[in-house]
Amino acid sequence: MYIELDQAHKGGQSFEMHLKEVAQNEAARVLGDMVEFSEEAIAAFKEAAIEPIKAGTFSLDSIEKRINVVRGEIAQVWNSALPDDEKYRQISSKENEIALLQAGQYTFAKAGFTLSV
């Protein structure tokens, strides 16, 4: 972007156009894509996010029930005729699921949610 020095000192049109172009390029670089959301869309999003909690899908009680189901699945795998390495793989994945569920329980309890909704 070339500015003629004598026009810049005089406040010429090319200097103003250059500043405008630089400002637009900088705004596009910093801001990226612009998006506008209506207040109704934001309210609908927040309501949709909290709906499973209100419906009881996500509650401390439902998480505890799922943990008990997974523990039962672990017992079934131990008593199955699967090869040992397959048993260890499946049990490991189920123990990971229990750990994630317990982390969810902790987060819910810390946030002050009750046992059931």
C-alpha positions as MATLAB code, in Angstrom:
seq = 'MYIELDQAHKGGQSFEMHLKEVAQNEAARVLGDMVEFSEEAIAAFKEAAIEPIKAGTFSLDSIEKRINVVRGEIAQVWNSALPDDEKYRQISSKENEIALLQAGQYTFAKAGFTLSV';
ca = [
       0.000    0.000    0.000;
       1.726    3.012   -1.350;
       1.124    6.472    0.081;
       2.282    9.520   -1.755;
       4.104   11.598    0.815;
       3.068   15.021   -0.424;
      -0.633   14.095   -0.463;
      -0.345   12.545    2.989;
       0.981   15.803    4.410;
      -1.855   17.675    2.809;
      -4.481   15.228    4.061;
      -5.144   13.996    0.550;
      -7.707   11.446   -0.468;
      -5.203    8.620   -1.040;
      -4.038    8.856    2.590;
      -7.613    8.611    3.889;
      -8.328    5.653    1.605;
      -5.147    3.960    2.777;
      -6.121    4.387    6.447;
      -9.591    3.060    5.733;
      -8.148    0.036    3.922;
      -5.673   -0.670    6.724;
      -8.430   -0.399    9.345;
     -10.711   -2.764    7.420;
      -7.946   -5.325    6.934;
      -7.004   -5.141   10.605;
     -10.631   -5.498   11.694;
     -11.077   -8.535    9.433;
      -7.899  -10.109   10.794;
      -8.742   -9.515   14.449;
     -12.455  -10.243   14.386;
     -12.671  -13.031   11.830;
     -16.212  -13.963   10.858;
     -18.882  -11.881   12.505;
     -22.025  -13.549   13.834;
     -25.050  -12.029   15.509;
     -27.477  -14.011   17.656;
     -30.908  -12.816   18.657;
     -31.930  -12.759   22.303;
     -34.572  -15.406   21.514;
     -31.921  -17.736   20.030;
     -29.695  -17.372   23.082;
     -32.615  -18.024   25.431;
     -33.634  -21.104   23.406;
     -30.069  -22.430   23.517;
     -29.853  -22.004   27.289;
     -33.213  -23.691   27.750;
     -32.213  -26.626   25.531;
     -28.973  -27.041   27.481;
     -30.741  -27.234   30.848;
     -33.713  -29.345   29.656;
     -32.041  -32.763   30.250;
     -31.282  -31.725   33.823;
     -34.876  -30.620   34.378;
     -36.201  -33.855   32.853;
     -34.070  -35.938   35.212;
     -31.926  -37.411   32.456;
     -28.858  -35.944   34.121;
     -29.141  -36.182   37.879;
     -27.052  -37.646   40.658;
     -29.580  -40.457   40.982;
     -29.459  -41.378   37.278;
     -25.654  -41.275   37.288;
     -25.594  -43.592   40.324;
     -27.941  -46.006   38.549;
     -25.650  -46.059   35.501;
     -22.592  -46.710   37.696;
     -24.385  -49.709   39.236;
     -25.289  -51.033   35.777;
     -21.662  -50.743   34.628;
     -20.472  -52.554   37.768;
     -22.902  -55.362   36.903;
     -21.499  -55.453   33.366;
     -17.982  -55.804   34.817;
     -19.120  -58.808   36.858;
     -20.624  -60.375   33.718;
     -17.383  -59.886   31.797;
     -15.321  -61.480   34.609;
     -17.594  -64.538   34.571;
     -17.635  -64.845   30.775;
     -15.691  -67.282   28.581;
     -13.775  -64.491   26.843;
      -9.986  -64.661   26.561;
      -8.191  -62.872   29.398;
      -6.843  -60.028   27.240;
     -10.366  -59.279   25.953;
     -11.714  -59.353   29.507;
      -9.043  -56.878   30.635;
      -9.771  -54.586   27.674;
     -13.519  -54.523   28.304;
     -13.148  -54.127   32.053;
     -10.664  -51.302   31.581;
     -13.085  -49.418   29.340;
     -15.917  -49.949   31.822;
     -13.736  -48.728   34.697;
     -12.966  -45.613   32.634;
     -16.698  -45.070   32.172;
     -17.231  -45.365   35.924;
     -14.445  -42.854   36.559;
     -16.059  -40.374   34.155;
     -19.463  -40.883   35.720;
     -18.017  -40.320   39.186;
     -16.366  -37.130   37.957;
     -19.788  -36.037   36.709;
     -21.269  -36.852   40.105;
     -18.647  -34.719   41.800;
     -19.289  -31.825   39.412;
     -23.050  -32.037   39.947;
     -22.678  -32.235   43.725;
     -20.231  -29.339   43.760;
     -22.697  -27.261   41.718;
     -25.375  -27.925   44.344;
     -27.646  -30.279   42.434;
     -29.786  -32.580   44.537;
     -29.906  -36.365   44.260;
     -32.937  -36.259   41.963;
     -34.751  -33.549   40.066;
];
